[in-house]
Amino acid sequence: MLLLVDLDNTLVDRTSAFACWATNFVRSLGRPHSDAAWLITADRDGYEPRGSLALAIKQRFRMDRGIEALVDTLLFEHVELMTMDPRTRIALREAREAGWRIGIVTNGATAQQTQKIEHLGIEPYVDCVVISEAVGMKKPDAGIFRLAAQELGCDLTDGWMVGDHPIADISGGRAARLKTGWVSRGQEWPNDVPPPTLTRRTAAEVINALIRLDARNARRRRQG
């Protein structure tokens, strides 16, 4: 049984960590809180390229710091502020105990994503990690999901992709012929995108729902 999961805003709370960092960063420059709100919006939940965001910061705040240094700041300074819901760890552990093979499939820079996983101690809960920069392809490219399945020695048939992003995670997973679980974080599903197989508010709720669904299907097979 194959379970692929996203990292940012699925297994870990990237949004809150970046917002906290942005507030502290702007305060350190003596700028008003409105500039923190601007920075959080400009970040686009991590989907704005780091180079273009660094340039926008440099121009808005008239900073002497170079672009490369600002990119490093954006990549790494919020990592230590990241948290992981204990219920997500429990759900991952229970999924593995139930026989699921679990892989993280994440877009991003290899050094940054690896640091997040190490900082939060996620390695014991998963069987492989596939990072877009390291493999030269990124979600929603179906190839990155196929690569993760190969690393886990699993077939995509009846596998799942769980994530928060409607396109990168859900549409990408569907393109790879995976069932999909959307981590909504309380948001509404966009009307112009085909819906996921199931939706729950948190990663723990999605993973727990998959464990229960698989258990029910197993009972039906035995009874049949």
Secondary structure, DSSP 8 states (H G I E B T S, - for coil): -EEEE-TBTTTB-HHHHHHHHHHHHHHHTT--HHHHHHHHHHHGGGTS-HHHHHHHHHHHHT--S-HHHHHHHHHHTTGGG----HHHHHHHHHHHHTT-EEEEEE-S-HHHHHHHHHHHT-GGG-SEEEEHHHHT--TT-HHHHHHHHHHHT--STT-EEEES-IIIIIIHHHHTT-EEEEE-TT----TTS---SEEESSHHHHHHHHHHHHHHHHHHHHH-
